[in-house]
């Protein structure tokens, strides 16, 4: 699939982007392990979240939907999962594989986790090594990648683990394994990461212990079903925040956007660049802060991005790199080596794409330096990375020629309906070969 995007235009309107991917994943996982029936609305019907849903169906959980974002999960309790007949195919979803590795490490059956070519290249030792310390038995390829073969063990034991790199997936993996471990499991983060797992565990009635940068659970508890209203995904909203900021004459309102303080780094960074973003109607829905965002175009300026904001905007950097390409002056990102092990090497792939469009973008081992200026037309390769594809689509708003973006099918993993919604707000985008 290829995106063909015409240059220019502006974004206007009042829209709601799809539900949060991180929360949608976790709603299926915890709802399946809960006692009782969990009802979810606003569920993201993207391929990643559906991979998680289908995995739990394969393990014997009755799940109704999704239909118009509504899902009903008939929980089987902490020990009610059954062995699947076939390997669990998690497609492109790193969240599914890493969180399920922890959740399934303490089950009493063997299970194999597989994924597509991209997911099969991503590092898994960061979860399998600490899980092994807990007593888990998980086999990987010699490179430490999927398939993951998880074998039953006599029991897990709690550990106190200091993460070398801030990662919400690693933290969540170990906390989910800790639900099945003897004693307490603690995870220390070098910097704050998204806390949806902790919030949702508490929503399902499970105690989460907090001690400064450490988060812990005590094994042997139970989850009680609840209702979940999934907010719009700030990672999906980020493309429109950037698009409306860079395209002159834009005035766009995004409704019901998740404003979890461990996820809102994109707003802080864009405001530091001079973006005009108004936050209103702030409220708490199902334990998660939510607000409406109005963004109007304004000239941006280059900045040195505060490293403390990197974990809070880790998925939004492809869009932010486009903002940097449109800003006056130089933008410098450091401390973001994690971007090199996402769905693609997002530092290199974005640098290659920006350079192909005539932008001065210089990758560094842990970041990038981008000097804003003219964006030309051209052809870029997203390398199957959904966020790369959507970021370059927004770049066309400031380009002086048509932009062709290759390998865009994976946009459906996180943002089904992106082309239609972007088109409705003013982006001149069409699909070739879809």
C-alpha positions in Angstrom: 0.0 0.0 0.0 1.2 3.5 -0.9 0.1 6.9 0.3 0.0 9.7 -2.4 -0.3 13.1 -0.7 -0.6 16.4 -2.6 1.2 19.4 -1.2 -0.3 22.2 0.8 -3.7 22.5 2.4 -4.7 23.1 6.0 -6.5 21.1 8.8 -9.8 22.3 10.1 -12.7 20.7 12.0 -13.8 19.0 15.1 -12.8 15.3 15.3 -12.1 12.4 17.6 -9.3 10.0 16.8 -9.5 6.3 17.6 -9.1 4.8 21.1 -5.8 4.5 22.9 -3.8 1.4 21.8 -2.1 0.9 25.1 -5.3 1.0 27.1 -7.1 -1.2 24.6 -4.4 -3.9 24.9 -4.6 -3.9 28.7 -8.4 -3.9 28.9 -8.4 -7.2 27.0 -5.6 -8.7 29.2 -6.9 -7.7 32.6 -10.6 -8.2 31.6 -9.8 -11.8 30.6 -8.1 -12.6 33.9 -10.8 -10.9 36.0 -13.7 -12.4 37.8 -17.0 -11.3 36.1 -17.8 -9.4 32.9 -15.8 -6.4 31.7 -17.5 -4.0 29.3 -15.2 -1.8 27.2 -16.2 1.2 25.0 -13.9 3.2 22.7 -11.8 0.0 22.0 -9.3 0.5 19.2 -10.2 -1.8 16.4 -6.7 -1.7 15.0 -4.7 -4.8 14.1 -2.4 -4.7 17.1 -5.2 -4.6 19.7 -7.1 -7.2 17.7 -4.1 -9.5 17.9 -4.3 -9.3 21.7 -8.0 -10.0 21.6 -7.6 -13.0 19.3 -4.8 -14.4 21.5 -7.1 -14.5 24.5 -9.9 -16.0 22.5 -7.4 -18.7 21.5 -6.8 -19.3 25.3 -10.5 -19.9 25.9 -11.8 -16.5 26.9 -15.3 -15.6 25.5 -15.1 -12.1 24.0 -18.0 -10.4 22.3 -17.3 -7.7 19.6 -15.7 -5.4 18.8 -18.6 -3.6 17.4 -18.4 0.2 17.1 -15.7 0.1 19.7 -17.6 -2.0 22.2 -16.2 -5.2 23.6 -17.6 -7.5 26.3 -15.1 -9.8 28.0 -16.3 -12.7 30.1 -13.4 -13.1 32.5 -12.1 -16.5 33.4 -10.2 -15.6 36.6 -6.5 -15.6 37.3 -6.0 -19.3 36.6 -8.7 -19.9 34.0 -6.8 -19.6 30.7 -6.3 -22.8 28.7 -3.5 -23.9 26.4 -4.0 -22.7 22.8 -4.0 -25.2 20.0 -1.6 -23.2 17.8 1.1 -20.5 18.4 -0.3 -17.1 19.2 0.3 -14.8 16.3 0.7 -11.3 17.5 1.4 -9.7 14.1 3.3 -6.4 14.4 2.5 -5.8 18.1 5.5 -5.5 20.4 3.2 -4.5 23.3 1.3 -7.8 22.9 4.4 -9.9 22.8 6.2 -8.3 25.7 3.3 -8.1 28.0 2.0 -11.5 27.2 5.5 -13.0 27.9 5.1 -11.8 31.5 1.5 -12.7 31.9 2.0 -16.2 30.5 5.3 -17.0 32.2 3.4 -18.3 35.3 0.7 -20.3 33.5 0.6 -24.0 33.7 0.9 -24.7 30.0 3.3 -24.3 27.1 2.6 -21.6 24.6 4.5 -20.1 21.6 4.4 -16.4 20.7 5.1 -15.5 17.1 4.9 -12.3 15.0 5.5 -10.8 11.6 8.9 -10.2 10.1 9.2 -6.8 11.8 8.2 -8.0 15.2 10.5 -11.1 14.8 13.5 -8.8 14.6 12.8 -6.8 17.7 14.8 -7.4 20.9 13.1 -9.6 23.5 16.0 -10.3 25.9 15.0 -7.1 27.7 12.0 -9.1 29.0 13.1 -12.7 28.9 16.2 -12.1 31.0 14.5 -10.5 34.0 11.7 -13.1 33.6 14.3 -15.9 33.8 15.5 -14.4 37.1 11.9 -14.9 38.3 12.1 -18.5 37.4 10.5 -18.4 34.0 11.6 -20.7 31.2 11.4 -18.9 27.8 13.3 -19.9 24.7 14.1 -17.4 22.0 16.2 -17.5 18.8 20.0 -17.2 19.4 19.6 -13.4 18.7 17.1 -13.2 21.5 14.1 -12.6 19.2 10.8 -14.3 18.6 9.4 -16.9 18.4 9.2 -17.1 22.2 8.5 -20.6 23.6 7.1 -20.3 27.1 7.2 -23.5 29.1 5.4 -24.2 32.4 7.4 -24.0 35.6 6.8 -24.9 39.2 6.4 -21.3 40.2 7.7 -17.8 39.8 9.4 -15.8 42.5 9.3 -12.0 43.0 12.4 -9.9 42.2 13.5 -6.3 42.7 14.5 -5.2 39.2 16.1 -1.9 38.1 15.5 -1.3 34.4 18.6 -0.2 32.5 16.4 1.6 30.0 13.1 3.3 30.7 10.4 1.0 29.1 6.8 0.8 29.9 6.6 -2.6 28.1 9.3 -4.1 30.3 7.8 -2.6 33.5 4.3 -3.9 32.6 5.7 -7.3 31.6 7.3 -7.8 35.0 4.4 -6.5 37.0 2.0 -8.9 35.1 4.4 -11.8 35.8 4.5 -10.6 39.4 0.7 -11.3 39.7 1.7 -15.0 39.6 4.9 -14.8 41.6 5.5 -15.7 45.2 6.2 -12.6 47.3 6.6 -9.1 46.0 7.8 -8.0 42.5 9.3 -4.5 42.2 10.4 -2.6 39.2 12.5 0.6 39.3 12.4 3.0 36.4 15.3 5.3 35.5 12.7 7.8 34.2 8.9 7.9 34.3 7.1 5.8 31.7 3.5 5.4 30.8 1.5 4.0 33.8 -1.6 2.5 32.1 -0.9 -0.9 33.6 -0.7 0.4 37.2 -3.8 2.5 36.7 -5.8 -0.3 35.2 -4.7 -2.9 37.8 -6.0 -0.6 40.5 -9.2 -0.1 38.5 -9.6 -3.9 38.6 -9.1 -3.8 42.4 -5.5 -5.0 42.5 -3.1 -3.2 44.9 -0.1 -1.5 43.2 2.7 -0.5 45.6 4.5 2.8 44.9 7.8 3.7 46.4 9.4 6.7 44.6 10.5 5.4 41.2 9.6 1.8 42.1 6.4 0.1 41.3 5.4 -3.2 42.9 2.8 -5.9 43.2 2.3 -8.8 45.6 1.4 -12.2 43.9 -1.7 -14.2 44.6 -4.4 -11.5 44.3 -7.5 -11.4 42.2 -8.9 -9.0 39.6 -12.6 -7.9 39.7 -14.3 -6.9 36.4 -15.1 -3.3 35.7 -16.3 -1.0 32.9 -13.7 0.8 30.8 -14.1 3.9 28.6 -11.0 4.1 26.4 -9.9 7.7 25.7 -8.6 8.8 22.2 -5.0 7.9 21.7 -2.7 10.9 22.1 -0.2 9.1 19.9 -2.7 9.2 17.1 -3.7 12.8 18.0 0.0 13.8 17.7 -0.1 13.6 13.9 -3.0 16.1 13.8 -1.4 18.3 16.5 1.7 18.6 14.3 -0.2 18.9 11.0 -2.4 21.7 12.3 0.6 23.5 13.8 2.6 23.5 10.6 -0.1 24.2 8.0 -1.0 27.9 7.8 -4.7 28.6 8.4 -5.3 25.4 10.4 -7.8 25.4 13.3 -8.6 21.9 14.6 -10.2 20.5 17.7 -9.5 17.0 18.9 -12.0 15.5 21.4 -11.6 13.2 24.4 -7.8 12.8 24.1 -6.0 10.8 26.8 -3.9 13.2 28.9 -2.1 10.7 31.1 0.9 12.7 32.5 3.3 9.8 31.4 2.1 10.3 27.8 1.7 14.1 27.3 5.3 14.9 26.3 4.3 15.7 22.8 2.3 18.6 24.0 5.1 20.0 26.2 7.6 19.7 23.3 5.3 21.3 20.7 4.5 24.2 23.1 8.2 24.7 23.7 8.5 25.0 19.9 5.8 27.7 20.0 2.8 25.7 19.1 -0.7 27.1 19.9 -2.5 24.3 21.8 -5.4 25.0 24.1 -6.5 22.3 26.6 -10.1 22.4 27.8 -12.8 20.3 29.3 -10.3 18.4 31.5 -11.8 15.5 33.3 -11.1 12.0 34.6 -12.7 9.0 32.8 -12.1 5.5 34.2 -9.0 6.6 36.2 -7.4 8.3 33.1 -7.2 12.1 32.6 -8.9 13.2 29.4 -9.3 16.6 27.7 -10.2 18.3 24.4 -7.4 19.9 22.5 -7.6 22.9 20.1 -4.6 23.5 17.9 -4.1 26.5 15.6 -1.2 27.0 13.2 1.7 29.2 14.2 5.3 29.5 13.3 7.5 27.0 15.2 11.1 27.4 16.4 13.8 24.8 16.8 14.7 23.7 20.3 17.0 21.3 22.2 14.5 18.7 23.5 14.7 18.1 27.3 15.8 14.5 27.7 13.4 14.1 30.6 10.5 14.4 28.1 11.9 11.6 25.9 10.1 8.7 27.6 6.9 10.8 27.8 6.8 11.2 24.0 8.7 8.1 22.8 6.0 7.1 20.2 5.5 10.7 18.9 8.9 11.5 17.7 8.3 10.7 14.0 5.6 13.4 14.0 7.8 15.7 16.0 10.6 15.3 13.5 8.3 16.7 10.9 7.5 19.6 13.2 11.2 20.2 13.5 11.7 20.2 9.8 9.2 23.0 9.6 10.6 25.0 12.4 12.9 28.0 12.2 16.4 27.0 13.4 17.8 23.7 14.7 16.1 21.0 16.8 18.4 18.6 18.7 17.2 15.3 20.2 19.5 13.3 22.5 18.9 10.4 24.9 16.5 8.6 22.5 18.4 5.5 21.5 15.2 3.5 22.3 13.8 4.8 18.9 16.3 2.6 17.1 14.4 -0.6 18.3 10.8 0.3 17.6 8.9 -1.1 14.6 11.8 0.3 12.6 15.0 2.2 13.4 13.0 5.4 13.7 16.0 7.7 13.9 17.6 6.3 10.7 14.3 5.8 8.7 13.1 9.3 9.5 16.5 10.8 8.7 16.6 9.0 5.4 13.1 10.1 4.5 13.6 13.7 5.5 16.9 13.9 3.5 15.0 12.4 0.5 12.7 15.5 0.8 15.6 17.9 0.9 15.6 18.4 4.7 18.9 18.8 6.6 18.5 15.9 9.0 21.6 14.3 10.7 21.1 11.1 12.7 23.3 10.6 15.8 23.7 7.4 17.9 21.0 8.5 20.4 19.0 11.1 18.5 18.9 13.5 15.6 19.7 17.1 14.6 17.2 18.7 12.2 17.5 22.1 10.7 14.1 23.5 9.6 13.6 24.8 6.1 12.0 23.9 2.8 10.4 20.5 2.4 10.4 19.2 -1.2 8.3 16.6 -2.9 9.6 13.0 -3.4 9.3 9.4 -2.4 10.0 7.9 1.0 9.9 4.4 2.4 8.1 3.9 5.7 9.7 0.5 6.2 6.3 -0.8 7.2 6.3 1.5 10.3 2.8 3.0 10.8 4.0 6.1 12.6 6.6 6.9 10.0 4.0 6.6 7.3 1.5 9.0 9.0 4.3 11.5 9.9 5.3 11.9 6.3 1.7 12.2 5.2 1.5 15.3 7.5 4.8 16.6 6.1 3.0 17.1 2.7 1.1 20.0 4.3 4.3 22.1 4.0 5.9 20.4 1.0 6.2 22.1 -2.4 5.6 18.8 -4.3 3.8 15.6 -4.1 5.0 13.0 -1.5 4.7 9.3 -2.1 5.0 7.0 0.9 5.7 3.3 0.4 4.7 0.3 2.6 1.9 1.9 4.5 -0.4 -1.1 5.2 0.7 -1.2 8.9 -1.1 2.1 9.6 -4.0 -0.1 10.3 -2.2 -1.6 13.3 -2.8 1.6 15.3 -5.0 4.0 13.3 -7.7 2.3 11.2 -9.5 5.1 9.2 -6.5 7.4 9.2 -6.8 8.3 5.5 -10.5 9.0 5.8 -10.2 11.2 8.9 -7.1 13.0 7.6 -8.9 13.7 4.3 -12.0 15.0 6.1 -9.9 17.5 7.9 -8.2 18.8 4.8 -5.2 16.6 3.9 -5.2 15.7 0.2 -4.3 12.0 0.7 -5.2 9.0 -1.4 -4.2 5.3 -1.3 -2.6 3.4 -4.1 -2.7 -0.4 -4.1 -4.8 -0.8 -1.0 
